């Protein structure tokens, strides 16, 4: 029972710390999230274009 109480207490402390961090850095976190999504879209587009180029190259050689 004592171990379970310690785990619950630790979870509450970690949750409170995460909430405080989020509230204090909300703008930076939102900006980082937008940048991450945009960079992910660019990476996917790059890989799609690369795949199309390779496919066209293989078709020309066949």
Secondary structure, 3 states (H helix, E strand, C coil): CHHHHHHHHHHHHHHHHHHHHHHHCHHHHHHHHHHHHHHHHHHHHHHHHHHHHHHHHHHHHC
